[in-house]
Amino acid sequence: MKTFYSRHAGCFVRYHDFPGDGEPLLMVHGLGCASSYDYPRVVIDPAFGGRRAVLIDLPGSGYSEKPRHYAYGTSDQAQVVMELAQTLNLSAFWLYGHSMGGSIAIEAAQQAGERLLGLAVSEPNFHPGGGQFSRIIAAYSEEQFMHEEYPRMIEQYPRLPEEEEAAWAGSLLSNAPWAMWRGATALVKGSSVDWYHAFLSLNKPKQLIFGERSLPDDDFSSLAAAGVSTAVIPAAGHSMSWENPSALAKALQGFCQP
């Protein structure tokens, strides 16, 4: 694992840089997750094709620092993603984001300019209002979530029988509760960037990825009808990097082509 100092966030941010061929894929995780938790199984899969991959743990998540002064909004996190690209001197790269990370990646794509080769997002937040998870978090005050609901979440998930849910507690433990609350409320509030139309109008190769268990979905249908490339991950829902990492690896390898 490697480290750089984000001037924007005022903290050390950590990331994996998996060596490989071709221009790198920079991968951004969702709310309550960490790229170091979500994506290693994806990028080492033979279906990924041995491409170089950079896995960032956003501030507040995973192995990165978790400052209390930082806002944790999508626009802030997008700036940190671009700081990493600058730190690594990436003159050309692909970008992928999942869920909240998809919204962050859409905003980062706007900043990347000609360096961006293409953008893939899986089940992103396209509109203000948040998803089910972020709405639950944002319904509390920050202090209530930190001291009441976050501890309940940590206690609850290991007691559930499903393997995915038990593992999810480990991901939650790697996230600061204030970072989760501020990220969730940012998704509910929305951004100055219209995520849906920014993605639709992006003049670069782009792809929308959904788990088959998350369909049907109105945004998926409307973007497919508008000519946006789509991919469906079989035997998976929203947590596709855990549920079917090989199929996600194949989808991303197929997208990231010269």
Secondary structure, 3 states (H helix, E strand, C coil): CEEEEECCCCEEEEEEEECCEEEEEEEECCCCCCHHHHCHHHHCCHHHCCEEEEEEECCCCCCCCCCCCCCCCHHHHHHHHHHHHHHCCCCCEEEEEECHHHHHHHHHHHHHHHHEEEEEEECCCCCCCCCHHHHHHHCCCHHHHHHHHHHHHHHHHHHCCCHHHHHHHHHHHCCCHHHHHHHHHHHHHCCCCCHHHHHHHCCCCEEEEEEHHHCCCHHHHHHHHCCCEEEEECCCCCCHHHHCHHHHHHHHHHHCCC
